[in-house]
Amino acid sequence: MVLLVAGANDDLQFGPVMTDCVTRYLLGQGACEPKYAPAWQARVDGLVPKVEQTVRDLKTVMRDAGYADGDYKLVLMGYPSPIGPDFRDNPNFPGKLICGGMGYDSDTVWGRNTAVPAFERGMRKAAASTGATYLDNSRLFHGHEVCTEDPWARGLYIDLSSPASRTRTLSGSPSTPTPAGTPPSPPASPSSTPRACARRAAST
């Protein structure tokens, strides 16, 4: 199986958008949904042909390496939404500052219910048009977003143990900080991680 993850930080600029949403919240500049929502679908539409070409190029590389199309399964994997509004249901919700949910509530709703699903539809279209298998991860974190009772994604945090990493970071692992706005990854869970989903995709 060949697993391809692409598109989030091309036309969509998913990471920078998340960073801007966090910055706007911290500086009291207002929700970012009104800023990005009007052109969001156009961003998705712009990245779809690029992802399609990436899939075709990857198939060409595999053919040049001696693999026929039927020798492997090419899987295009989507992205989960690390944020959502359900943190308000967390009976132990400590506050956004503590759990790292730095964003307006309305933006968490837009991100999970509109922005990520639009991206999912675009990636599904790219997979269908190129003969790739699509692995939908868009709902992987539902119920486990930042600040929920059992989070699989880490929100905004500052690592004060190392001068070199005293920056806003988002990560799924405390040992590997990543730049602010990078879509977080889930911790090692045996049944619900992207790795487990990929294994299931490979076996179907």
Buried (B, 14 or more C-beta within 10 A) or exposed (E): EBBBBBBBBBBBBBBEBBBBBBBBBEEEEEBBBEBBBEEBBEBBEBBBEBBBEBBBEBBEEBEEEEEEEEEEBBBBBBBBBBBBBBBEEBEEBEEBEEBBBBBBBBBBBBBBEBBBBBBBBBBBBBBEBBEBBBBBBBBBBBEBBBBBEEBBBBBBBEBEEEEEEEEBBBBBEEEEBBEBBBBBBBBEEEEBBBEBBBEEBBEE
